[in-house]
Amino acid sequence: MRVHIRTIHRRGRRSIVGALSAALLCTAGVTALPAAARTPGSPAAGPAPTARTGPVPRLPGGLAKTPPMGFNNWNSTHCRAEFNEEMVKGIADLFVAKGLKDAGYQYVNLDDCWALPARDGNGKLVPDPQRFPHGIKAVADYVHSKGLKFGIYTSAGIKTCNPAGFPGGLGHEKSDAQQFADWGVDYLKYDNCNNLGVDAKQRYRTMRDALKATGRPIVYSICEWGENKPWEWASDVGHLWRTTGDISDSWSSMLGIAKQNLPLAPHAGPGRWNDPDMLEVGNGGMTGTEYRSHFSLWSMMAAPLLIGSDLRKAGPETFEILANKDIIAIDQDPLGKQATVLKSESGRWTLVRQLADGARAVALFNETGQPQRISTTAKDLGLPQADGYRLRDLWRHQDTHTTGTVSATVPAHGTVVYRVSADSRWATYPPAVETGTDRTPLVEAGTPAGLRSTVRNLGGTPAKNLTVTLRAPRGWQVRATSPATARILPGGRTLTTGWKLSAPAGTAPGAYDLPLTADYRSPRGERITSTLPGTAHVVVPPPSGTSSASELPWLTAANGWGPVEKNTSVGESEAGDGRPIGIGGTRFAKGLGVHAPSEVSFYTGGRCSAFRAQVGIDDESGDRGSVGFEVWADGKKVAASSAVTGADAAKAVSASVAGAQTVRLVVTDGGDGIDYDHADWADAAFQC
């Protein structure tokens, strides 16, 4: 869970000085621990795995043989009043009605704030009568009546993570475990707040023993945030363990957490899972493409799939993503091997996962803001030599074949996931056709722009009667400037087509769908359609003279925590919650407030000559935080600051951007993590 404390926000960690200096509040997965509770030399994030030296002991009972799947309310409700008995029952109903139960989701879990702040006279936990008027057992019974399982939350400290001070399990393990068992709990999330510096291994083992003593099979989720490397010691303690800080509903947060979790693949397996935190799919902070990447990456990493959105408010796209049985089958593969990184270069990732039937799952993941061609081979994936391979696209639910190349042009922030297998019947499947474009076009309304598409036949049989179509919004003009059809496209051949497109004068700036479709027939006459989602940005060139960056529309904006803010600091996590920009005691009327890691890009259209700004850590972070500022013009770094800390005065940054079509303003974490990294581009301006 997350507690929002203005001015002292640290990504995933927020500290409060209170009556108990060691009792520190946390987020649903992360807090600043007292010094006594830290492992000396423990890094903040992303430690490399250590090699296994012997067999891994497991908890008895055969629980969590595959990663747990279910729901947790925290990401959508926090501690608000809408978290109550009615909501929990409604989620259970939707699991059944929307096919999520059939897709594999089992657990309906409560997070913090379900109890009263004080125990009763017998030391027992007391459900909040406003939220749960019929008690927890009645809710568990209702969930069980749907053929589902029920989970609950507490903390391995004297209090949970919410500032209201709900009772934690430290010192009450046996009583609480028995109470949970009596209620019919099937899953326990055990957080790490207010732990008084007691050794983490001791605290989590004590609750493990208490759960075992009840005789009830309860999946045990260690929410220790990776502070003490639980992947190295918790395989005989719990069934899953948090490896990272809290996730938030943003692209940069999801991406950063995935990168921390990926190196820990050697530690995952049946009954012992790396947990990079709950899903944000459907909460509204990312695009559909980004949510599909989120779901794909979590499934490739054999992560628990715990829905974090309020399904009562979810639209069809959210259910389509969450109920994708092809992707879920990768997550739930019984071999239990987490994906490893086969290749990573310039934001292009190839992840591979060995599956129980000998096939490979491969994710081609594009973290950049432009379409990227990402390619590998069946040999590199570890598959045996064969004349052809079955290639199943797990988002399109489409079977084709390839002679060995596995590739796709992947949209910005997108992920293509294939299941690849050697198959003697490969020629019975249509040839795989890869559809791509060279870039995301930037279109000034009323002015033509160019684009190039490619269609590659990756198979060993021809694609017949091929037609390529570029679709644009109503009122736009699109025409091919070179052939967009082919009677036959043999295996290994490519059709390249040039396009001219224009948006009507007066079209509002923004992103517009621009899908590219290849329609063809297999040698057997089957009709195949391959569509590449695409985007065109309608842009407005900056006016002549000096323009403040906060007055110009940006092309894209990504932030480590909360949205990018105009003319204020970034604040906490909500839009508009910042303060007037201040660096080293100096106030600035204009600028951009961001949180590392951050990127904000602008269209300059070759019309601007220079950029300048005063940069630094906002005063709301005190003397904490450390960041770096960079200016990029058309993909080339043209300026960079030295490391900036919260104790520094504003520093001047200037760069020549002459002739550049786009300019990106980048803030890095300074190499020490993103705690307190509230950064300002004060007085940021373009000279055009």
C-alpha positions in Angstrom: 0.0 0.0 0.0 1.1 3.6 -0.4 1.1 6.5 2.1 1.3 9.9 0.6 3.4 12.4 2.7 4.1 15.6 1.0 7.6 16.9 0.5 9.4 13.8 1.8 8.3 11.4 -0.9 10.8 8.8 -1.9 9.9 6.5 -4.7 8.4 3.6 -2.8 9.9 4.8 0.5 8.6 7.5 2.7 9.9 8.1 6.2 8.2 9.8 9.2 9.7 10.8 12.4 7.2 9.8 15.1 7.0 8.5 18.6 8.8 5.4 17.6 11.8 6.4 15.5 12.2 2.8 14.3 8.5 2.4 13.4 8.5 3.7 9.8 5.6 4.0 7.5 5.8 2.2 4.2 4.1 1.7 0.9 2.6 -1.6 -0.1 5.8 -2.9 -0.6 8.5 -0.5 0.4 9.8 1.7 3.2 12.9 3.1 4.8 13.9 0.6 7.4 15.8 1.5 10.6 19.5 1.0 10.3 19.4 -2.0 12.6 17.0 -3.8 10.2 19.2 -3.3 7.1 21.6 -5.9 5.8 25.0 -4.2 5.7 25.9 -3.4 2.1 22.5 -4.3 0.8 21.8 -2.4 -2.5 18.6 -0.4 -3.0 17.5 -2.3 -6.1 18.5 -4.7 -8.8 21.1 -6.9 -7.1 22.5 -9.6 -9.3 21.5 -13.1 -8.4 23.8 -15.5 -6.7 24.3 -19.1 -7.9 22.4 -21.9 -6.3 24.6 -24.5 -4.5 22.1 -27.2 -3.7 18.4 -28.3 -3.8 15.9 -25.7 -2.6 13.7 -26.7 0.4 10.0 -25.9 0.0 7.1 -25.4 2.3 4.9 -28.6 2.6 1.5 -28.9 1.1 2.3 -28.4 -2.6 1.0 -24.9 -2.6 1.8 -22.3 -5.3 3.1 -24.8 -7.8 2.5 -22.1 -10.3 2.4 -18.3 -9.6 -0.7 -17.3 -7.7 -3.4 -15.5 -9.7 -6.1 -13.3 -8.2 -7.0 -9.8 -7.0 -5.8 -7.3 -4.4 -7.7 -4.1 -3.9 -4.8 -1.7 -2.9 -3.8 -0.3 -6.3 -7.4 0.9 -7.0 -8.8 1.8 -3.6 -5.9 2.4 -1.2 -7.6 2.9 2.2 -10.7 4.7 0.9 -14.2 3.9 2.0 -15.0 2.1 -1.3 -12.9 -0.8 0.0 -15.6 -2.8 1.8 -17.5 -6.0 1.9 -19.7 -5.1 -1.1 -16.6 -4.5 -3.3 -15.0 -7.8 -2.4 -18.1 -9.8 -3.1 -18.5 -7.9 -6.4 -15.0 -8.8 -7.5 -15.8 -12.5 -6.7 -18.9 -12.3 -8.7 -17.0 -10.8 -11.7 -14.4 -13.5 -11.5 -17.1 -15.9 -12.4 -19.2 -13.8 -14.7 -16.3 -12.5 -16.8 -14.5 -15.8 -17.2 -11.5 -14.8 -15.0 -12.0 -17.8 -12.8 -12.0 -20.1 -15.9 -8.8 -18.3 -17.0 -7.1 -19.3 -13.7 -7.7 -16.5 -11.3 -8.3 -17.9 -7.8 -7.6 -15.5 -4.9 -9.7 -12.5 -3.8 -7.4 -10.7 -1.4 -7.9 -7.9 1.1 -5.1 -5.4 1.7 -4.6 -3.0 4.6 -7.4 -1.1 6.4 -9.8 -4.1 6.9 -9.3 -4.0 10.7 -10.0 -1.6 13.6 -6.9 0.2 15.0 -7.1 -1.7 18.3 -7.3 -5.4 19.2 -10.1 -6.6 21.5 -9.6 -7.5 25.2 -8.4 -11.0 24.2 -5.8 -9.6 21.8 -7.8 -10.6 18.7 -8.0 -8.7 15.5 -11.3 -6.9 15.0 -12.8 -6.4 11.5 -13.9 -2.8 10.8 -17.7 -3.0 11.2 -18.3 -0.2 8.8 -16.4 -1.9 6.0 -17.2 -5.5 6.9 -20.5 -5.5 8.9 -20.8 -9.3 8.6 -17.2 -10.0 9.6 -14.3 -11.5 7.6 -15.4 -15.1 7.9 -18.7 -14.3 6.2 -16.8 -12.6 3.3 -14.5 -15.6 3.1 -17.4 -18.0 3.0 -19.0 -16.0 0.1 -15.7 -16.1 -1.9 -15.5 -19.8 -1.2 -19.1 -20.3 -2.4 -17.9 -19.1 -5.8 -15.2 -21.8 -6.0 -12.6 -19.2 -5.3 -10.0 -18.6 -2.5 -9.7 -15.8 0.0 -6.7 -13.8 1.1 -5.9 -11.2 3.8 -3.1 -8.8 4.8 -1.1 -7.9 7.9 2.4 -6.7 8.6 5.5 -8.3 10.3 5.6 -5.3 12.7 3.7 -3.9 15.6 1.5 -2.0 13.1 0.6 -2.2 9.5 1.7 0.4 6.9 -1.2 2.8 7.1 -0.7 5.8 9.3 -4.0 5.0 11.1 -2.0 2.4 12.9 -3.8 -0.9 12.4 -2.4 -3.7 14.4 0.4 -5.8 12.9 1.4 -9.4 13.6 4.7 -9.0 15.4 4.4 -10.7 18.7 0.9 -12.0 17.8 1.9 -14.5 15.2 0.3 -17.7 16.7 -3.0 -15.9 17.6 -3.3 -14.1 14.3 -2.4 -17.2 12.2 -5.1 -19.2 14.0 -7.6 -16.4 13.6 -6.9 -16.3 9.9 -7.3 -20.1 9.7 -10.5 -20.0 11.6 -11.9 -17.4 9.2 -11.0 -19.6 6.2 -8.0 -17.6 4.9 -6.1 -19.2 2.0 -3.5 -16.5 1.3 -1.5 -14.2 3.6 0.3 -11.1 2.5 2.8 -10.2 5.2 4.2 -6.7 4.9 7.2 -5.2 6.6 6.3 -1.9 8.4 6.9 -0.8 11.9 9.2 -3.8 12.5 11.3 -2.3 15.3 14.5 -3.4 13.6 13.9 -7.1 14.3 15.7 -9.4 11.9 13.6 -10.0 8.8 14.4 -13.7 8.6 13.3 -14.2 12.2 10.0 -12.3 11.8 9.0 -14.1 8.6 10.0 -17.5 9.8 8.0 -17.0 13.0 4.8 -16.4 11.0 5.7 -19.3 8.7 5.8 -21.6 11.7 2.5 -20.1 13.1 0.8 -20.7 9.7 2.0 -24.3 9.6 0.8 -25.0 13.1 -2.8 -24.1 12.2 -2.9 -27.1 9.8 -4.6 -25.0 7.1 -2.9 -24.7 3.7 -2.2 -21.0 3.4 -0.1 -19.4 0.6 2.4 -17.2 2.3 3.4 -13.9 0.5 6.5 -12.3 1.9 6.1 -8.5 1.3 9.7 -7.6 2.4 10.4 -5.3 -0.6 13.7 -7.0 -1.4 15.5 -5.2 1.4 17.3 -8.3 2.7 17.4 -10.3 -0.6 14.7 -12.8 0.3 15.3 -14.7 -3.0 18.4 -16.0 -1.3 16.8 -17.3 1.9 13.0 -17.4 1.7 12.4 -20.4 -0.5 11.8 -22.5 2.6 9.9 -19.6 4.4 7.3 -18.4 1.9 5.9 -19.2 -1.5 6.6 -15.8 -3.0 8.6 -12.7 -2.0 8.6 -9.1 -3.2 11.8 -8.3 -5.0 11.2 -4.5 -5.5 9.7 -1.4 -4.2 6.1 -0.4 -4.9 4.7 -0.3 -8.4 2.7 2.8 -9.5 0.4 3.1 -12.5 3.0 4.6 -14.8 5.2 3.4 -17.7 8.4 4.3 -16.0 7.5 2.7 -12.7 6.5 -0.6 -14.4 9.6 -0.6 -16.6 12.0 0.1 -13.7 10.5 -2.7 -11.6 10.7 -5.2 -14.5 14.4 -4.4 -14.9 15.0 -5.0 -11.2 13.2 -8.4 -11.3 14.6 -9.8 -14.5 18.1 -10.7 -13.1 16.5 -12.8 -10.4 15.4 -15.6 -12.7 17.6 -18.3 -11.2 15.7 -18.0 -7.9 12.2 -18.7 -9.2 10.5 -22.1 -9.6 7.5 -24.1 -8.5 6.5 -23.0 -5.0 9.0 -20.1 -4.9 8.3 -17.1 -7.0 9.9 -13.6 -7.4 7.1 -11.0 -6.9 7.6 -7.7 -8.7 4.3 -6.4 -7.2 0.7 -6.3 -8.3 -0.8 -5.5 -11.7 -1.8 -2.0 -12.6 -3.7 -3.1 -15.8 -6.9 -1.0 -16.1 -6.2 1.7 -13.6 -5.8 4.3 -16.3 -2.2 5.6 -16.0 -0.9 3.7 -19.1 -2.0 3.1 -22.6 -3.5 -0.2 -23.8 -0.2 -1.0 -25.5 1.7 -0.4 -22.3 -0.7 -2.5 -20.2 -0.2 -5.4 -22.7 3.5 -5.0 -22.2 3.0 -5.0 -18.4 1.0 -8.2 -18.6 3.4 -9.8 -21.0 6.5 -9.1 -19.0 4.9 -10.3 -15.7 3.9 -13.5 -17.4 7.3 -14.1 -18.9 8.8 -13.5 -15.5 6.6 -16.1 -13.9 5.2 -13.4 -11.6 2.1 -13.7 -9.5 -0.8 -12.1 -11.5 -2.8 -10.1 -8.9 -5.3 -7.8 -10.5 -5.0 -4.3 -9.0 -7.9 -2.6 -10.7 -11.5 -2.3 -9.7 -13.1 -4.7 -12.1 -16.6 -3.2 -11.4 -15.4 -0.2 -13.4 -13.2 -2.0 -16.0 -13.9 -1.7 -19.7 -13.7 -4.5 -22.3 -10.0 -3.8 -23.1 -9.0 -4.5 -19.5 -10.8 -7.8 -19.4 -9.4 -8.7 -22.8 -5.8 -8.2 -21.5 -6.4 -9.9 -18.1 -8.2 -12.9 -19.6 -5.7 -13.7 -22.4 -5.4 -17.5 -21.8 -2.4 -17.8 -24.2 -0.4 -15.3 -22.2 -1.6 -16.8 -18.9 -0.5 -20.2 -20.0 3.1 -18.8 -20.2 2.9 -17.5 -16.7 1.4 -20.7 -15.4 3.7 -23.1 -17.3 4.4 -26.0 -14.9 8.1 -26.1 -15.6 8.2 -22.8 -13.6 11.3 -21.3 -15.3 11.4 -17.5 -15.3 12.3 -15.8 -18.5 15.9 -14.7 -19.0 17.3 -11.8 -21.1 18.6 -13.2 -24.4 19.6 -9.8 -25.7 19.1 -6.1 -24.7 20.3 -3.3 -26.9 19.2 0.4 -27.1 15.8 -0.3 -25.6 15.2 -3.5 -27.7 14.7 -6.5 -25.5 14.5 -10.2 -26.3 13.3 -12.4 -23.4 13.1 -16.2 -23.7 11.4 -18.7 -21.4 11.7 -22.5 -21.6 8.4 -24.3 -21.4 7.4 -27.7 -20.1 6.6 -29.1 -23.6 10.0 -28.1 -25.0 8.7 -25.0 -26.7 10.0 -21.5 -26.0 8.1 -18.3 -25.2 9.8 -15.3 -26.6 8.9 -11.7 -25.8 10.2 -9.0 -28.2 9.9 -5.8 -26.0 10.4 -2.3 -27.2 10.9 0.2 -24.3 11.6 3.1 -26.8 9.2 5.8 -28.1 9.6 4.7 -31.8 8.7 1.4 -33.6 11.7 -1.0 -33.5 12.5 -4.1 -35.4 13.5 -6.8 -32.9 14.8 -10.2 -34.2 16.2 -13.5 -33.0 16.3 -17.0 -34.3 15.0 -20.4 -33.3 18.6 -21.5 -32.8 19.3 -18.6 -30.4 16.1 -19.5 -28.5 17.6 -23.0 -27.8 15.3 -24.9 -30.2 16.5 -27.9 -32.2 17.4 -27.6 -35.9 14.3 -28.0 -38.1 13.1 -27.1 -41.5 10.3 -25.0 -40.0 8.8 -23.9 -36.7 5.3 -23.2 -35.5 5.0 -19.6 -34.5 1.9 -18.7 -32.3 1.3 -15.0 -31.7 -0.1 -14.9 -28.2 -1.9 -11.5 -28.5 -3.3 -12.2 -32.0 -4.0 -15.9 -31.2 -2.7 -16.7 -34.6 -0.6 -19.7 -35.8 1.9 -19.2 -38.6 5.3 -20.7 -39.5 8.8 -19.5 -39.9 11.9 -21.1 -41.3 13.9 -19.9 -38.3 13.7 -16.1 -38.0 11.6 -14.8 -35.2 11.0 -11.1 -35.5 8.6 -8.3 -35.4 8.4 -4.6 -35.8 7.2 -3.7 -32.3 5.3 -0.5 -31.6 6.6 2.1 -29.2 6.3 0.6 -25.6 4.9 -2.6 -27.1 5.6 -6.3 -26.7 5.1 -9.1 -29.1 4.9 -12.5 -27.5 5.4 -15.8 -29.5 5.3 -19.4 -28.6 7.8 -21.1 -30.8 8.2 -24.9 -31.3 9.7 -27.3 -33.7 6.8 -28.9 -35.6 6.9 -31.4 -38.3 3.6 -30.0 -39.6 5.1 -26.5 -40.0 4.2 -26.2 -43.7 0.4 -26.6 -42.9 0.5 -23.3 -41.1 0.5 -20.0 -43.2 3.8 -18.2 -43.6 4.5 -15.6 -41.0 4.5 -12.1 -42.4 6.2 -9.3 -40.4 4.6 -5.9 -40.9 6.6 -2.7 -40.0 7.1 1.0 -40.4 10.3 3.0 -40.2 9.2 5.5 -37.6 6.3 7.3 -35.9 5.4 10.2 -38.3 5.2 13.7 -37.1 2.5 15.6 -39.0 1.9 19.3 -39.2 -1.8 19.8 -40.0 -2.3 20.6 -43.7 1.3 19.6 -44.6 2.1 16.2 -46.2 4.4 13.8 -44.3 6.2 10.7 -45.5 6.3 7.1 -44.1 7.8 3.8 -45.3 6.3 0.4 -44.6 7.8 -3.1 -45.0 6.2 -6.5 -45.2 8.6 -9.5 -44.8 7.7 -13.1 -45.5 9.5 -15.1 -42.7 8.1 -18.4 -43.9 9.1 -21.1 -46.4 6.0 -20.9 -48.5 4.7 -17.9 -50.4 2.2 -15.3 -49.3 -0.3 -14.8 -52.1 -2.5 -11.9 -53.1 -0.8 -9.5 -50.6 -2.4 -6.1 -50.0 -0.9 -3.5 -47.7 -3.2 -0.8 -46.3 -2.4 2.2 -44.2 -5.4 3.5 -42.3 -5.8 7.0 -41.0 -8.5 8.9 -39.2 -11.5 10.2 -41.1 -10.7 13.2 -43.2 -7.0 12.5 -43.5 -5.4 11.9 -46.9 -3.3 8.7 -47.4 -1.8 7.4 -50.6 0.8 4.9 -51.6 3.8 6.3 -53.6 5.0 2.8 -54.5 3.4 -0.6 -55.0 1.3 -1.8 -52.0 0.3 -5.1 -53.5 2.0 -8.3 -54.7 0.5 -11.3 -56.4 3.1 -13.5 -54.7 5.6 -12.7 -52.0 8.0 -15.6 -51.8 9.6 -16.8 -48.5 12.4 -14.5 -47.4 11.3 -11.6 -49.6 10.2 -8.1 -48.6 7.7 -5.6 -50.0 8.6 -2.0 -49.3 5.9 0.8 -49.8 6.2 4.5 -49.5 3.3 6.6 -48.2 2.2 10.2 -48.1 -0.3 11.3 -45.5 -1.7 14.6 -44.3 -4.1 15.7 -41.6 -6.7 18.4 -42.4 -5.9 22.0 -41.5 -7.0 22.7 -38.0 -6.5 19.1 -36.7 -5.8 19.4 -33.0 -2.3 18.3 -31.8 -2.1 14.9 -30.3 -1.6 11.2 -31.1 -3.8 9.5 -33.7 -4.1 5.8 -34.6 -2.4 4.8 -37.8 -2.6 1.0 -38.2 -0.8 -0.8 -41.0 -2.4 -4.0 -42.3 -1.1 -6.8 -44.5 -3.8 -9.0 -45.9 -2.7 -12.2 -47.8 -3.5 -15.8 -48.5 -1.6 -18.9 -47.6 -0.8 -21.6 -50.3 -3.9 -23.5 -49.0 -6.1 -20.4 -49.5 -6.5 -19.3 -45.9 -6.9 -15.6 -45.5 -4.5 -14.0 -43.0 -4.5 -10.5 -41.7 -1.6 -9.0 -39.9 -2.1 -5.5 -38.3 0.6 -3.4 -36.8 -0.8 -0.8 -34.4 0.7 2.6 -35.2 0.5 6.2 -34.2 0.9 9.5 -35.9 1.5 12.7 -33.9 -0.1 15.9 -35.1 2.3 18.6 -34.1 2.4 22.3 -34.0 5.8 24.1 -34.6 6.8 26.5 -31.9 6.4 30.2 -32.6 9.3 32.5 -33.5 11.1 34.0 -30.5 11.5 32.6 -27.0 8.9 30.0 -25.7 8.7 28.5 -22.3 8.7 24.7 -22.3 5.7 24.8 -20.0 3.7 26.7 -22.6 4.4 24.2 -25.5 2.5 21.0 -26.0 4.8 18.0 -25.5 4.9 14.9 -27.7 5.4 12.4 -25.0 6.0 12.5 -21.2 7.1 9.8 -18.9 7.7 10.2 -15.2 9.0 8.0 -12.4 6.2 9.0 -10.0 3.1 11.0 -10.7 2.6 13.1 -13.9 4.9 15.8 -15.2 3.7 19.2 -13.9 3.7 22.6 -15.5 5.0 25.5 -13.5 5.0 23.6 -10.2 7.1 20.8 -8.6 6.0 17.2 -9.1 4.6 17.0 -5.6 3.4 13.5 -4.6 1.5 11.3 -7.0 -1.7 13.2 -8.0 -1.9 15.8 -10.9 -1.7 19.3 -9.6 -0.4 18.5 -6.1 3.0 20.2 -6.5 4.2 23.6 -5.1 5.8 26.6 -6.8 9.2 25.6 -8.2 12.0 26.2 -5.8 15.7 25.3 -6.1 18.2 26.2 -3.4 15.8 28.7 -1.9 15.2 30.5 -5.2 11.6 30.5 -6.6 10.9 30.2 -10.3 7.6 31.1 -11.9 7.8 28.8 -14.9 9.2 25.4 -15.7 8.6 21.6 -15.5 8.4 19.5 -12.4 9.4 15.9 -12.9 10.5 12.8 -11.0 13.4 10.6 -12.1 13.5 8.7 -14.3 11.8 11.1 -16.6 11.6 12.0 -20.3 9.6 14.9 -21.8 9.9 15.3 -25.6 8.9 18.4 -27.8 8.5 18.9 -31.5 10.7 21.7 -32.7 10.4 21.0 -36.4 13.9 22.3 -37.3 12.9 25.8 -36.3 14.7 26.3 -33.0 18.3 27.1 -32.3 18.8 26.7 -28.6 17.4 25.4 -25.3 18.2 26.7 -21.8 17.1 26.0 -18.3 18.0 26.3 -14.6 18.0 22.8 -13.2 18.0 21.2 -9.7 16.3 19.1 -7.1 13.2 20.9 -5.8 13.3 22.3 -2.3 10.4 20.0 -1.3 13.0 17.2 -1.1 15.1 19.0 1.4 18.8 18.3 0.9 18.1 14.8 -0.4 18.0 13.3 -3.9 20.5 13.0 -6.7 19.8 13.3 -10.4 21.4 14.1 -13.7 19.9 16.3 -16.5 20.3 15.6 -20.2 19.2 17.3 -23.4 18.8 15.2 -26.5 18.2 16.5 -30.1 17.0 13.9 -32.7 18.5 11.1 -30.6 21.8 12.7 -30.0 22.9 13.9 -26.5 23.7 17.6 -26.8 24.0 18.7 -23.2 24.3 17.1 -19.7 24.7 18.4 -16.2 27.0 17.1 -13.6 25.3 15.2 -10.7 22.9 17.5 -8.9 21.8 16.9 -5.3 19.1 18.5 -3.0 21.8 20.5 -1.4 22.8 22.3 -4.6 21.7 25.6 -6.0 20.2 25.7 -9.5 22.6 25.0 -12.3 22.4 26.4 -15.8 22.0 24.0 -18.7 22.1 25.1 -22.3 22.3 23.3 -25.6 22.3 24.0 -29.4 19.3 22.2 -31.0 19.6 23.8 -34.4 17.8 21.8 -37.1 16.4 19.2 -34.7 12.9 17.9 -35.3 12.5 16.7 -31.7 14.1 17.6 -28.4 14.0 15.3 -25.3 14.6 16.5 -21.8 15.8 13.6 -19.7 16.3 13.2 -16.0 18.3 10.2 -14.7 18.5 9.0 -11.1 22.1 10.0 -10.7 23.2 6.4 -10.3 21.9 6.0 -6.7 18.3 5.1 -7.0 15.3 7.4 -7.2 14.6 8.3 -3.6 13.6 12.0 -3.3 14.5 12.7 -6.9 12.0 15.5 -7.4 13.7 17.4 -10.3 12.9 20.8 -11.9 13.5 22.2 -15.3 13.1 25.8 -14.1 12.8 28.6 -16.6 13.1 26.0 -19.4 12.8 27.7 -22.7 13.4 27.3 -26.5 14.8 30.0 -28.8 13.1 29.6 -32.2 
